[in-house]
Amino acid sequence: MADGSRDKLLGSGGTGYQIRDTMDQVDQVKGIMRKNIDTVLERDSKIQNLNERSDALQVGANQFLQTGTQLKRKMWWKNIKFMIVIGVVVVIALGILIGVIVTQNKRRKKAINEAKLKL
């Protein structure tokens, strides 16, 4: 209510004080309600901000999970390839070692056989 219309309602009678007290109480309640509404709106804003941050965090977590999975697969294949290379190198080394041993045994047997023939 505008102040002018309020003064007309209040008048100068004994009930004017009661009406004035009631109007003051109404004004106080309106002030409290406005404050409560502002608080609710502020909380809503904070909740929206929190939801946005939560959504962004969820997106980041999903990206991290996908990247981690891809990296895990990539490293697994890299490890498998490395093991295959090591296996091939070991087989080649064993082949060379066995070939050298077999060749030396053949030479010894041949030398022993030639020595027996000379005798």
matplotlib code that plots the C-alpha trace (Angstrom):
import matplotlib.pyplot as plt

x = [0.0, 1.1, 1.8, -1.0, -3.7, -2.3, -2.7, -6.3, -7.0, -5.3, -7.1, -6.9, -9.2, -8.3, -8.4, -5.9, -3.1, -4.2, -4.4, -1.0, 0.5, -1.1, 0.2, 3.7, 3.5, 2.4, 5.3, 7.7, 6.3, 6.6, 10.2, 10.9, 9.2, 11.2, 14.4, 13.3, 12.5, 16.0, 17.6, 15.6, 16.6, 20.3, 20.2, 18.6, 21.4, 24.0, 22.3, 22.2, 25.9, 26.6, 24.6, 26.6, 29.9, 28.7, 27.8, 31.1, 32.9, 30.9, 31.8, 35.5, 35.3, 33.8, 36.6, 39.2, 37.6, 37.7, 41.2, 42.4, 40.8, 42.4, 45.7, 45.4, 44.7, 47.6, 50.0, 48.8, 49.5, 52.8, 53.7, 52.6, 54.7, 57.7, 57.3, 57.0, 60.2, 62.0, 60.7, 62.0, 65.4, 65.7, 64.7, 67.2, 69.9, 69.1, 69.1, 72.6, 73.9, 72.5, 73.9, 77.4, 77.3, 76.1, 78.8, 81.5, 80.3, 80.4, 83.9, 85.0, 83.4, 85.0, 88.4, 88.0, 87.0, 90.0, 92.3, 90.9, 91.4, 95.0, 95.7]
y = [0.0, 3.5, 5.6, 8.1, 5.5, 3.9, 7.1, 7.4, 3.9, 4.5, 7.7, 9.1, 6.7, 4.2, 1.4, 3.3, 2.1, -1.5, -1.1, 0.5, -2.3, -4.8, -3.0, -2.9, -6.6, -7.2, -5.1, -7.2, -10.4, -9.1, -8.2, -11.7, -13.3, -11.2, -12.2, -15.9, -15.6, -14.1, -16.9, -19.6, -17.9, -17.8, -21.5, -22.3, -20.5, -22.4, -25.7, -25.0, -24.1, -27.3, -29.3, -27.8, -28.5, -32.1, -32.6, -31.3, -33.6, -36.5, -35.7, -35.5, -38.8, -40.5, -39.1, -40.2, -43.7, -43.9, -42.6, -45.0, -47.9, -47.0, -46.5, -49.9, -51.6, -49.8, -50.7, -54.3, -54.7, -53.0, -55.4, -58.4, -57.2, -56.7, -60.2, -61.6, -59.8, -61.1, -64.6, -64.4, -63.1, -66.0, -68.6, -67.2, -67.1, -70.7, -71.7, -70.2, -71.8, -75.2, -74.8, -74.0, -77.0, -79.4, -78.1, -78.6, -82.1, -83.0, -81.7, -83.6, -86.8, -86.3, -85.6, -88.7, -90.9, -89.6, -90.3, -93.8, -94.3, -93.2, -95.7]
z = [0.0, -0.6, 2.4, 1.7, 1.6, 4.7, 6.6, 5.6, 6.9, 10.1, 11.0, 14.5, 16.3, 19.0, 16.5, 14.4, 16.6, 16.2, 12.5, 12.4, 14.5, 12.2, 9.1, 10.7, 11.3, 7.7, 6.5, 8.7, 7.3, 3.8, 4.5, 5.9, 2.9, 0.5, 2.3, 2.2, -1.5, -2.1, -0.1, -2.1, -5.4, -4.3, -3.3, -6.7, -8.4, -6.4, -7.1, -10.8, -10.7, -8.8, -11.3, -14.2, -12.5, -11.8, -15.4, -16.5, -14.1, -15.4, -19.0, -17.9, -16.1, -19.1, -21.3, -18.8, -18.8, -22.6, -22.8, -20.1, -21.8, -25.1, -23.5, -21.7, -25.0, -26.7, -24.0, -24.0, -27.7, -27.4, -24.6, -26.7, -29.7, -27.4, -26.1, -29.6, -30.6, -27.5, -28.3, -31.9, -30.8, -28.2, -30.9, -33.3, -30.6, -29.6, -33.3, -33.8, -30.6, -31.5, -35.0, -33.7, -31.3, -34.0, -36.3, -33.7, -32.9, -36.6, -36.9, -33.8, -35.0, -38.4, -36.8, -34.6, -37.6, -39.6, -36.7, -36.5, -40.2, -40.0, -37.3]

ax = plt.figure().add_subplot(projection="3d")
ax.plot(x, y, z, "-o")
ax.set_aspect("equal")
plt.show()
